[in-house]
Amino acid sequence: MRPRTPRPLAALLATTVLCACGTDDAASPDTAISPAAAAVSHPHFTGVWSGAFTTQKSEFWELEDLTACFPGCSPTARTYYASLIEDPANDDKPVTELWGMATAFMREELAKKSTPEGLAIQTANTPETDPNFRCVPYGLVRAAVNPLPIEIQEDGEHLKIVYEEWNQSRTISMDGRDHPANLTPSRLGHSVGRYEGDALVIETKGIEANLYYDFQSGGGHSAEAAVVEHYVIAEDPRRLELEMTVIDPFTLLEPHVIHKTWLSTPEIQLVEDRCGDVPGKFPEESQ
């Protein structure tokens, strides 16, 4: 998938992760700025961050990070998967079987907190319906935890998050403004952020209905969903930790939480992702 991805794991993941491409999301519309003071710069969040999929040789990662949880997973699912790996009774089972057990756990976990509408979306979310097969770019939730590197940039009073996967980007307003009263849903939504101590908190609304990873928990959210991202920096090794919470009264009885970790990779530059025969274009745009 990526030239820098070692072959053994790339082969293992080939059935679930596909190369994708896309275009930058449109800039967020200007809205009235609230009386809140402009945010103080926190440049330590800027830079390129890479997940387990492209930094497999790092000693930081555990087997669960390199397989079922490489695009993030719920805290309880990660703990469950780690327990399967550590159980001597599973020593003779292949990793793919344990991965399948973890996937089943994640789907059941989401199903228990889903509404009937949410369950219907989960049932319909299969590998055959995955957007990748149609070269359709990811929505916010999948984009935020996608397996390829991301870059956080400061852009004046705002932050910009650039995703190598699909070549998408989003702007986070950090000047104290609120969401517009009447948002037209878009793929990545409208994001406003703030710093809470050493944490970066981003709230996003106006997100088009979209799907989660089918091989993770399945399911998806409606256009009524709100997503809260809570980022912190940890050291030894230097890394970016995300707790993402999806709140959706249409599909969920309670919030859905996903954790994801990236390592700091200042030596990495994002590359152009592709889908179809023409770089940076969807197949239907290449006709």
TIKOL-881434 format. One line per 10 residues: number of its first residue (from 1); their letters; for each residue x, y, z of N, C-alpha, C, CB. Coordinates in pm, whole numbers, m for minus. Glycine has a CB too. Layout:
BEGIN
NUM = a = X Y Z X Y Z X Y Z X Y Z | ... .
END
This chain:
BEGIN
1 = mrprtprpla = 82 m120 0 0 0 0 85 125 0 m93 1 120 | 181 134 94 277 243 98 414 183 80 267 324 232 | 502 245 1 635 188 m20 711 165 110 716 277 m109 | 683 248 214 759 233 337 698 130 432 768 366 407 | 589 63 391 526 m38 475 595 m172 458 376 m49 442 | 650 m233 565 715 m363 553 618 m467 497 769 m409 689 | 667 m560 419 583 m656 349 502 m750 439 667 m738 259 | 558 m809 548 480 m910 620 345 m858 668 558 m960 737 | 343 m743 736 217 m692 786 132 m638 674 241 m584 890 | 195 m582 572 117 m530 460 35 m642 398 209 m467 354 .
11 = allattvlca = 94 m761 387 20 m874 331 m95 m913 420 112 m993 308 | m74 m910 553 m178 m947 647 m295 m851 640 m122 m950 788 | m266 m723 617 m370 m622 617 m433 m601 481 m315 m493 667 | m380 m664 378 m424 m633 242 m572 m659 221 m344 m714 143 | m631 m751 295 m771 m783 274 m864 m684 338 m801 m919 326 | m810 m594 426 m899 m504 497 m870 m358 473 m891 m530 642 | m747 m323 438 m711 m183 420 m674 m159 275 m595 m142 513 | m740 m65 211 m716 m39 70 m665 102 52 m842 m61 m11 | m584 122 m51 m536 255 m82 m652 342 m125 m428 250 m192 | m650 469 m85 m758 561 m118 m701 696 m154 m857 574 m1 .
21 = cgtddaaspd = m784 777 m217 m740 912 m247 m859 1004 m239 m675 920 m386 | m836 1135 m249 m947 1228 m242 m901 1369 m262 m1019 1215 m112 | m991 1462 m235 m960 1603 m247 m981 1670 m114 m1045 1669 m354 | m919 1786 m96 m932 1857 29 m1076 1895 55 m843 1980 30 | m1117 1884 181 m1250 1927 219 m1258 2078 209 m1286 1878 362 | m1374 2129 176 m1389 2274 163 m1364 2342 296 m1529 2309 111 | m1312 2464 289 m1283 2540 410 m1412 2568 486 m1211 2672 376 | m1403 2571 620 m1520 2597 701 m1568 2739 679 m1490 2572 848 | m1701 2762 679 m1752 2895 659 m1723 2985 778 m1900 2891 634 | m1708 3114 751 m1685 3209 858 m1812 3224 941 m1639 3344 803 .
31 = taispaaaav = m1797 3234 1069 m1908 3258 1158 m1871 3365 1257 m1950 3129 1231 | m1970 3415 1326 m1944 3520 1424 m1855 3467 1535 m2075 3576 1482 | m1757 3546 1577 m1664 3505 1680 m1721 3541 1816 m1525 3572 1660 | m1721 3447 1909 m1774 3469 2042 m1679 3557 2121 m1798 3335 2114 | m1722 3609 2237 m1636 3695 2318 m1515 3624 2376 m1714 3753 2429 | m1510 3492 2363 m1397 3418 2419 m1265 3468 2360 m1412 3267 2393 | m1163 3471 2441 m1033 3519 2396 m973 3422 2297 m938 3540 2514 | m892 3474 2205 m824 3389 2107 m733 3291 2179 m744 3474 2006 | m721 3172 2125 m641 3066 2189 m493 3096 2182 m669 2932 2123 | m421 3054 2286 m277 3066 2289 m218 2952 2206 m223 3063 2435 .
41 = shphftgvws = m114 2982 2130 m53 2881 2044 10 2768 2126 53 2945 1954 | m7 2646 2079 56 2528 2138 129 2454 2026 m50 2436 2208 | 244 2505 1984 312 2449 1867 356 2305 1883 430 2531 1834 | 358 2251 2007 403 2113 2024 308 2013 1960 419 2082 2171 | 187 2055 1922 96 1965 1853 126 1959 1703 m48 2009 1875 | 200 2055 1652 225 2059 1509 330 1954 1469 270 2199 1466 | 327 1916 1343 423 1820 1292 353 1699 1233 518 1776 1403 | 433 1602 1190 382 1480 1129 379 1369 1233 468 1438 1006 | 266 1297 1235 244 1189 1330 205 1064 1252 134 1227 1435 | 265 950 1288 242 826 1214 196 715 1307 369 783 1140 .
51 = gafttqksef = 95 640 1263 43 530 1342 122 403 1323 m100 505 1308 | 72 294 1381 144 167 1380 157 110 1239 73 66 1469 | 66 144 1150 68 87 1016 195 123 940 m52 134 939 | 252 241 965 370 285 891 493 300 981 342 416 821 | 485 259 1107 601 264 1198 614 129 1271 586 382 1302 | 596 21 1198 588 m111 1260 715 m154 1334 556 m212 1155 | 828 m98 1296 954 m140 1358 977 m77 1495 1069 m105 1267 | 893 17 1533 908 80 1664 879 m22 1775 814 201 1678 | 963 m22 1878 945 m113 1991 827 m72 2079 1071 m120 2074 | 770 44 2053 659 91 2136 533 8 2116 629 236 2105 .
61 = weledltacf = 511 m41 1993 384 m104 1961 373 m246 2016 365 m107 1812 | 252 m281 2057 218 m418 2094 147 m483 1975 129 m422 2223 | 129 m615 1982 67 m686 1870 m73 m633 1841 61 m836 1899 | m147 m595 1945 m281 m543 1923 m279 m412 1845 m352 m523 2056 | m173 m332 1862 m161 m206 1786 m134 m233 1640 m50 m118 1845 | m65 m343 1612 m23 m374 1475 m130 m449 1397 103 m455 1477 | m234 m496 1464 m337 m572 1395 m473 m507 1416 m338 m718 1443 | m556 m560 1504 m694 m515 1515 m709 m367 1550 m765 m597 1617 | m616 m311 1625 m632 m174 1673 m547 m72 1598 m597 m168 1819 | m492 m108 1481 m408 m10 1411 m485 114 1366 m343 m76 1291 .
71 = pgcsptarty = m620 106 1340 m692 229 1312 m765 278 1438 m791 208 1197 | m715 241 1556 m780 277 1680 m886 175 1716 m842 415 1669 | m919 168 1844 m1028 82 1889 m1073 131 2026 m985 m70 1895 | m1185 80 2072 m1234 122 2202 m1139 71 2311 m1379 69 2226 | m1133 140 2426 m1043 94 2534 m1075 m48 2579 m1053 188 2653 | m1204 m82 2589 m1240 m217 2633 m1202 m322 2529 m1388 m224 2663 | m1215 m288 2401 m1178 m382 2296 m1028 m408 2296 m1222 m330 2158 | m949 m304 2317 m804 m322 2320 m764 m412 2438 m732 m185 2330 | m827 m389 2554 m799 m472 2671 m837 m617 2645 m872 m418 2794 | m953 m638 2582 m998 m773 2550 m901 m842 2454 m1139 m770 2489 .
81 = yasliedpan = m859 m771 2350 m768 m830 2252 m634 m864 2317 m748 m734 2134 | m584 m774 2403 m459 m801 2472 m471 m927 2559 m417 m680 2558 | m588 m946 2621 m607 m1064 2705 m605 m1192 2622 m738 m1054 2782 | m658 m1185 2500 m654 m1302 2410 m509 m1336 2375 m736 m1275 2282 | m430 m1234 2345 m291 m1255 2306 m210 m1314 2420 m229 m1124 2259 | m239 m1268 2542 m160 m1310 2658 m205 m1444 2715 m169 m1205 2765 | m321 m1493 2675 m374 m1619 2729 m298 m1737 2667 m527 m1631 2700 | m228 m1819 2748 m153 m1934 2694 m241 m2030 2615 m86 m2009 2807 | m371 m2032 2645 m460 m2123 2574 m473 m2086 2426 m597 m2122 2638 | m433 m1964 2393 m442 m1919 2254 m309 m1923 2181 m497 m1779 2250 .
91 = ddkpvtelwg = m207 m1981 2242 m73 m1979 2183 m68 m2042 2044 25 m2050 2273 | m150 m2142 2020 m146 m2212 1892 m244 m2155 1790 m176 m2358 1913 | m317 m2052 1828 m413 m1992 1735 m343 m1886 1650 m532 m1930 1812 | m372 m1880 1522 m310 m1777 1438 m361 m1638 1476 m339 m1805 1290 | m279 m1538 1446 m316 m1401 1478 m447 m1362 1412 m206 m1305 1436 | m468 m1412 1290 m590 m1376 1219 m716 m1425 1293 m587 m1435 1077 | m705 m1540 1361 m820 m1590 1437 m847 m1501 1558 m797 m1736 1482 | m741 m1462 1629 m758 m1373 1743 m811 m1238 1698 m624 m1355 1819 | m763 m1192 1585 m811 m1066 1528 m960 m1076 1500 m734 m1032 1398 | m1005 m1189 1445 m1146 m1209 1419 m1229 m1207 1546 m1168 m1339 1346 .
101 = matafmreel = m1175 m1264 1653 m1244 m1262 1782 m1255 m1119 1835 m1171 m1351 1884 | m1149 m1041 1817 m1152 m902 1861 m1253 m822 1779 m1013 m838 1849 | m1259 m848 1648 m1356 m780 1563 m1499 m811 1606 m1335 m820 1417 | m1526 m939 1636 m1659 m979 1683 m1692 m907 1814 m1666 m1132 1702 | m1594 m897 1903 m1614 m827 2031 m1652 m681 2006 m1487 m835 2119 | m1580 m614 1915 m1607 m473 1888 m1745 m452 1828 m1501 m417 1795 | m1784 m542 1738 m1917 m530 1678 m2027 m551 1782 m1933 m630 1563 | m2007 m650 1870 m2106 m675 1974 m2112 m559 2072 m2074 m804 2048 | m1995 m503 2105 m1990 m390 2197 m2068 m271 2142 m1844 m349 2223 | m2051 m241 2012 m2125 m131 1952 m2274 m163 1942 m2068 m99 1812 .
111 = akkstpegla = m2306 m289 1910 m2447 m327 1896 m2523 m305 2027 m2458 m474 1852 | m2460 m333 2139 m2527 m321 2269 m2566 m177 2301 m2438 m375 2378 | m2495 m80 2244 m2528 60 2273 m2588 131 2152 m2405 134 2320 | m2641 54 2058 m2699 111 1937 m2851 110 1942 m2650 35 1814 | m2911 208 1879 m3055 210 1858 m3091 113 1746 m3104 355 1825 | m3218 85 1723 m3255 0 1609 m3200 56 1477 m3407 m14 1599 | m3200 188 1463 m3145 249 1341 m2995 224 1331 m3175 400 1339 | m2926 234 1445 m2783 207 1446 m2751 63 1413 m2725 244 1579 | m2833 m30 1465 m2813 m172 1435 m2832 m201 1287 m2910 m257 1517 | m2928 m133 1225 m2951 m154 1082 m2830 m109 1001 m3077 m79 1036 .
121 = iqtantpetd = m2771 2 1041 m2651 50 972 m2536 m49 990 m2611 190 1023 | m2521 m102 1112 m2413 m197 1138 m2430 m324 1056 m2408 m231 1287 | m2554 m374 1047 m2580 m495 969 m2544 m475 822 m2726 m537 982 | m2571 m355 771 m2546 m327 630 m2400 m294 600 m2634 m213 584 | m2321 m266 705 m2181 m226 687 m2094 m351 682 m2135 m132 803 | m2060 m392 561 m1982 m513 538 m1863 m480 448 m2069 m626 476 | m1767 m572 434 m1657 m545 340 m1705 m515 199 m1563 m664 336 | m1817 m576 159 m1868 m554 24 m1924 m413 5 m1976 m657 m8 | m1969 m350 113 m2025 m215 103 m1925 m108 143 m2149 m203 189 | m1802 m149 174 m1702 m52 219 m1678 55 112 m1570 m124 253 .
131 = pnfrcvpygl = m1675 183 152 m1655 292 55 m1527 279 m27 m1654 423 126 | m1425 213 28 m1300 200 m46 m1318 133 m181 m1200 121 36 | m1410 36 m189 m1429 m35 m313 m1487 53 m423 m1519 m154 m290 | m1546 165 m382 m1602 259 m479 m1519 387 m487 m1747 292 m442 | m1401 387 m426 m1315 504 m423 m1389 626 m369 m1260 534 m564 | m1462 605 m262 m1534 714 m196 m1453 758 m74 m1679 669 m154 | m1421 885 m59 m1338 930 53 m1407 912 187 m1300 1076 35 | m1326 899 292 m1376 875 426 m1450 996 482 m1262 838 518 | m1545 969 573 m1604 1073 655 m1513 1102 774 m1744 1032 703 | m1557 1192 861 m1471 1241 969 m1418 1131 1061 m1546 1341 1051 .
141 = vraavnplpi = m1505 1042 1108 m1461 944 1208 m1351 855 1152 m1579 859 1255 | m1368 803 1031 m1265 719 972 m1142 801 934 m1319 648 849 | m1162 922 887 m1047 1006 851 m960 1034 973 m1094 1139 789 | m1024 1058 1087 m949 1096 1208 m863 983 1262 m1045 1142 1315 | m898 856 1232 m819 744 1284 m761 659 1172 m905 657 1375 | m754 713 1050 m706 635 935 m561 590 959 m716 718 805 | m517 482 892 m386 424 923 m265 500 871 m381 288 870 | m282 594 778 m168 663 720 m132 789 800 m197 701 574 | m14 847 779 30 962 858 m62 1083 845 170 1001 817 | m58 1167 948 m130 1294 948 m31 1405 981 m248 1292 1049 .
151 = eiqedgehlk = m67 1527 946 16 1642 981 m73 1751 1040 94 1696 858 | m33 1805 1155 m103 1916 1218 m23 2043 1193 m123 1891 1371 | m89 2143 1138 m24 2269 1104 m96 2384 1174 m24 2291 950 | m18 2488 1207 m79 2612 1254 m102 2702 1134 11 2683 1360 | m222 2758 1127 m259 2843 1015 m320 2971 1072 m359 2771 918 | m233 3061 1114 m281 3183 1179 m346 3149 1312 m380 3257 1088 | m472 3189 1328 m545 3160 1451 m611 3022 1448 m650 3267 1476 | m587 2946 1343 m652 2818 1328 m548 2706 1320 m741 2817 1203 | m598 2584 1333 m517 2465 1308 m568 2398 1182 m521 2368 1429 | m479 2330 1113 m515 2252 996 m462 2111 1016 m459 2317 865 .
161 = ivyeewnqsr = m550 2013 998 m507 1873 1004 m513 1817 863 m597 1789 1103 | m399 1769 816 m388 1714 682 m375 1562 695 m265 1775 604 | m457 1490 621 m456 1343 622 m397 1292 492 m599 1286 643 | m291 1209 503 m235 1151 382 m339 1065 310 m110 1067 416 | m415 988 386 m518 906 324 m625 996 263 m581 808 428 | m649 978 135 m747 1055 57 m703 1199 32 m879 1056 128 | m584 1240 78 m537 1378 59 m640 1479 110 m508 1404 m91 | m704 1447 220 m804 1537 277 m741 1629 382 m919 1456 340 | m807 1740 408 m763 1830 515 m884 1899 575 m661 1935 462 | m869 1943 698 m976 2015 766 m918 2129 846 m1057 1920 857 .
171 = tismdgrdhp = m995 2235 860 m953 2352 936 m1029 2358 1068 m975 2482 855 | m957 2380 1176 m1018 2389 1309 m1005 2533 1357 m952 2290 1410 | m1116 2600 1377 m1115 2739 1423 m1078 2742 1571 m1253 2808 1399 | m974 2818 1605 m924 2823 1742 m940 2962 1802 m777 2783 1746 | m1025 3047 1742 m1037 3186 1786 m1159 3212 1873 m1040 3277 1668 | m1223 3107 1922 m1334 3125 2014 m1471 3130 1948 m1315 3248 2090 | m1478 3116 1817 m1608 3120 1750 m1688 2995 1780 m1590 3137 1599 | m1821 3005 1762 m1910 2891 1778 m1944 2831 1642 m2039 2933 1853 | m2014 2718 1644 m2065 2662 1520 m2176 2752 1466 m2117 2517 1542 | m2190 2763 1335 m2302 2838 1279 m2436 2778 1323 m2294 2840 1125 .
181 = anltpsrlgh = m2539 2861 1326 m2670 2815 1373 m2728 2708 1281 m2766 2933 1383 | m2711 2725 1150 m2769 2632 1054 m2658 2576 965 m2879 2701 967 | m2604 2462 1007 m2494 2401 934 m2547 2311 823 m2404 2322 1030 | m2488 2322 706 m2513 2225 600 m2412 2112 617 m2501 2291 458 | m2457 1990 640 m2363 1880 665 m2262 1864 551 m2438 1749 684 | m2138 1838 587 m2031 1811 491 m1954 1689 538 m1937 1934 476 | m1867 1638 453 m1797 1513 483 m1717 1520 614 m1703 1478 369 | m1646 1629 636 m1564 1642 756 m1624 1738 859 m1426 1689 718 | m1737 1798 828 m1807 1880 924 m1740 2014 952 m1820 1806 1051 | m1792 2084 1053 m1741 2215 1096 m1680 2198 1233 m1854 2323 1097 .
191 = svgryegdal = m1552 2234 1247 m1477 2207 1370 m1432 2334 1439 m1356 2122 1340 | m1451 2338 1570 m1397 2445 1654 m1315 2379 1764 m1513 2536 1714 | m1207 2446 1803 m1119 2386 1901 m1079 2482 2011 m997 2335 1835 | m1020 2427 2114 m970 2505 2227 m863 2423 2298 m1087 2543 2324 | m782 2489 2377 m684 2421 2460 m735 2416 2603 m546 2491 2452 | m729 2300 2662 m762 2281 2803 m637 2231 2872 m882 2182 2821 | m562 2322 2932 m432 2285 2987 m341 2239 2876 m447 2176 3093 | m291 2118 2885 m201 2062 2783 m276 1983 2677 m98 1974 2849 | m408 1984 2680 m487 1906 2584 m546 1995 2476 m600 1831 2656 | m558 1939 2356 m627 2003 2245 m762 1935 2231 m544 1994 2110 .
201 = vietkgiean = m870 2014 2240 m1006 1960 2233 m1074 2018 2109 m1087 1994 2363 | m1125 1931 2024 m1191 1972 1900 m1334 1918 1901 m1113 1922 1774 | m1431 2007 1875 m1571 1968 1866 m1618 1989 1722 m1660 2049 1968 | m1680 1887 1666 m1723 1894 1526 m1871 1860 1515 m1640 1798 1438 | m1942 1942 1439 m2083 1918 1410 m2104 1937 1260 m2176 2015 1493 | m2226 1915 1215 m2255 1930 1072 m2182 1830 987 m2220 2069 1026 | m2180 1703 1031 m2108 1597 961 m2208 1512 884 m2025 1509 1061 | m2178 1486 759 m2265 1397 682 m2269 1258 744 m2216 1389 536 | m2383 1192 734 m2394 1053 780 m2287 970 710 m2536 996 752 | m2221 883 786 m2113 804 728 m2089 678 810 m1985 887 717 .
211 = lyydfqsggg = m1995 595 763 m1969 464 822 m1840 461 902 m1964 358 715 | m1835 369 1001 m1711 335 1069 m1643 223 988 m1738 290 1220 | m1523 183 1030 m1457 71 963 m1538 m56 984 m1312 52 1016 | m1569 m127 874 m1650 m249 886 m1576 m358 961 m1690 m298 748 | m1442 m367 948 m1366 m473 1014 m1333 m438 1159 m1238 m503 937 | m1372 m319 1202 m1347 m279 1339 m1473 m304 1422 m1304 m130 1347 | m1572 m216 1410 m1696 m236 1483 m1817 m230 1391 m1710 m132 1593 | m1795 m192 1265 m1908 m173 1176 m1989 m51 1220 m1997 m298 1172 | m2110 m43 1172 m2196 68 1214 m2160 198 1147 m2189 85 1362 | m2225 302 1193 m2203 435 1138 m2287 535 1214 m2235 438 987 .
221 = hsaeaavveh = m2280 661 1175 m2352 766 1247 m2441 843 1151 m2254 862 1318 | m2533 919 1206 m2623 1002 1127 m2569 1144 1117 m2765 1002 1187 | m2641 1230 1045 m2602 1370 1033 m2629 1448 1161 m2675 1436 918 | m2691 1383 1260 m2714 1447 1389 m2595 1431 1483 m2839 1391 1453 | m2497 1357 1443 m2384 1325 1531 m2296 1447 1560 m2300 1215 1469 | m2239 1445 1679 m2134 1539 1717 m2014 1456 1759 m2182 1637 1832 | m1894 1502 1722 m1771 1429 1753 m1680 1519 1835 m1700 1381 1624 | m1631 1467 1946 m1537 1540 2032 m1404 1466 2030 m1592 1555 2179 | m1297 1535 1989 m1163 1478 1987 m1079 1542 2098 m1095 1498 1848 | m1014 1458 2175 m932 1504 2288 m790 1453 2265 m990 1454 2427 .
231 = yviaedprrl = m698 1544 2227 m560 1508 2195 m466 1551 2308 m517 1573 2062 | m372 1465 2344 m266 1498 2438 m134 1445 2383 m296 1440 2580 | m24 1504 2429 110 1460 2392 170 1381 2508 201 1581 2355 | 226 1266 2478 299 1186 2577 443 1170 2527 231 1046 2600 | 531 1136 2618 673 1126 2585 726 983 2606 755 1224 2670 | 848 961 2555 923 835 2573 846 713 2523 957 815 2720 | 820 700 2396 854 794 2288 749 905 2276 866 719 2155 | 789 1009 2206 699 1121 2185 583 1074 2097 773 1243 2120 | 460 1096 2143 345 1044 2071 221 1130 2095 319 899 2112 | 128 1115 2004 0 1186 2008 m109 1086 2043 m29 1258 1872 .
241 = elemtvidpf = m184 1114 2149 m290 1023 2194 m425 1089 2171 m272 986 2344 | m516 1017 2108 m650 1068 2080 m755 985 2151 m677 1069 1929 | m848 1054 2217 m973 992 2262 m1085 1061 2185 m992 1005 2419 | m1149 988 2096 m1256 1044 2014 m1390 988 2060 m1233 1013 1864 | m1484 1079 2086 m1616 1040 2135 m1722 1080 2033 m1645 1105 2272 | m1801 982 1990 m1911 1006 1896 m2042 1007 1975 m1914 897 1782 | m2118 1115 1962 m2247 1130 2029 m2353 1146 1921 m2248 1252 2129 | m2447 1052 1917 m2547 1054 1809 m2680 998 1861 m2497 972 1687 | m2777 1085 1886 m2906 1036 1941 m2981 946 1845 m2993 1153 1977 | m2948 949 1716 m3021 868 1619 m2971 724 1617 m3008 928 1480 .
251 = tllephvihk = m2840 702 1632 m2784 567 1621 m2731 510 1752 m2673 568 1521 | m2712 593 1854 m2647 547 1976 m2731 574 2101 m2511 614 1990 | m2730 477 2193 m2793 495 2324 m2696 560 2422 m2841 360 2379 | m2568 550 2393 m2464 612 2474 m2346 642 2384 m2422 520 2594 | m2253 729 2427 m2141 766 2339 m2055 646 2299 m2054 869 2408 | m1997 657 2180 m1905 557 2127 m1766 617 2128 m1946 511 1982 | m1671 550 2196 m1537 604 2217 m1433 521 2143 m1503 609 2368 | m1341 589 2074 m1232 524 2002 m1101 589 2045 m1251 533 1847 | m1000 510 2075 m867 559 2107 m774 533 1990 m813 493 2236 | m680 624 1968 m579 606 1861 m450 673 1907 m628 666 1723 .
261 = twlstpeiql = m336 613 1870 m205 667 1904 m120 681 1778 m134 576 2008 | m45 792 1770 53 814 1664 188 845 1728 9 930 1568 | 296 806 1662 430 845 1704 474 970 1628 530 729 1682 | 554 1052 1693 610 1170 1626 711 1124 1522 677 1266 1728 | 694 1168 1397 783 1127 1287 823 1250 1205 714 1020 1196 | 907 1336 1263 946 1458 1191 1022 1431 1063 1029 1545 1280 | 1076 1310 1047 1151 1276 926 1059 1238 809 1246 1161 955 | 930 1223 837 834 1179 735 767 1300 669 728 1085 797 | 749 1291 538 667 1387 465 547 1314 407 749 1458 353 | 430 1376 416 312 1314 359 328 1303 208 186 1394 394 .
271 = vedrcgdvpg = 277 1194 151 285 1172 7 144 1174 m51 357 1038 m25 | 135 1182 m182 5 1185 m249 m55 1045 m250 18 1240 m392 | m174 1033 m196 m244 907 m197 m323 895 m327 m338 895 m74 | m348 773 m371 m410 754 m502 m523 652 m495 m306 709 m604 | m619 671 m585 m724 572 m607 m762 580 m753 m849 597 m513 | m755 471 m826 m779 477 m969 m649 506 m1042 m884 582 m1002 | m660 543 m1167 m543 558 m1253 m484 698 m1255 m578 519 m1391 | m559 799 m1208 m512 936 m1214 m486 987 m1074 m614 1026 m1288 | m363 1034 m1043 m333 1082 m908 m428 1193 m867 m188 1131 m900 | m478 1180 m742 m559 1287 m685 m698 1298 m740 m491 1413 m706 .
281 = kfpeesq = m744 1198 m822 m878 1205 m878 m953 1076 m852 m873 1233 m1028 | m1084 1084 m837 m1167 967 m825 m1186 909 m966 m1305 1001 m756 | m1217 780 m976 m1237 722 m1109 m1340 795 m1193 m1277 578 m1096 | m1451 840 m1130 m1554 906 m1209 m1509 1041 m1261 m1679 922 m1126 | m1403 1100 m1199 m1351 1227 m1247 m1246 1206 m1354 m1291 1307 m1131 | m1208 1080 m1379 m1102 1051 m1476 m1157 1012 m1611 m1014 940 m1425 | m1290 1013 m1625 m1352 972 m1751 m1324 1071 m1862 m1502 955 m1733 .
END
